[in-house]
Amino acid sequence: MNGNYKGNDEIGQLMSDFHQTDPENIHYDVLAQGVKHFKENEKGREQMCEAVEKYAKEYAKEYAKEYAVREKMIAIKNLMENMKLTLDQALNALGIQGDERKLIISEWQK
């Protein structure tokens, strides 16, 4: 769904509501009540802070995994080019085994 949609129908109104920061300006009551709870209620703010913190931690873990794979891909490429190793030889030289090895092989083949 395109969050930038601004049609004059129910979907357009909902997209507009999603962009509102003031619950008083939200057309749909259920959504307005939820926003009000998370913005104006101490318990709601705590819940939102916890949810955002959890999301940030999960995002950081995923980013760290992707970064590690990219770094290993660079090391593999360097070994293959400079030492004239095959992909398997480079993976062996770096001690990459198991699921990580399968992931790198599939990424290499793209």
Number of C-alpha atoms within 10 A of each C-alpha: 6 7 12 11 13 14 12 8 9 12 14 16 16 19 18 18 18 17 11 15 13 12 19 12 11 20 16 14 11 10 15 19 14 13 20 17 17 16 17 12 12 11 12 16 15 13 14 15 13 12 12 12 12 12 12 12 12 12 12 12 12 12 12 12 12 12 12 12 17 14 12 16 18 12 15 24 18 14 19 17 11 9 11 12 16 14 16 14 15 20 22 13 12 13 10 15 12 8 9 12 16 12 12 19 15 10 12 12 6 5
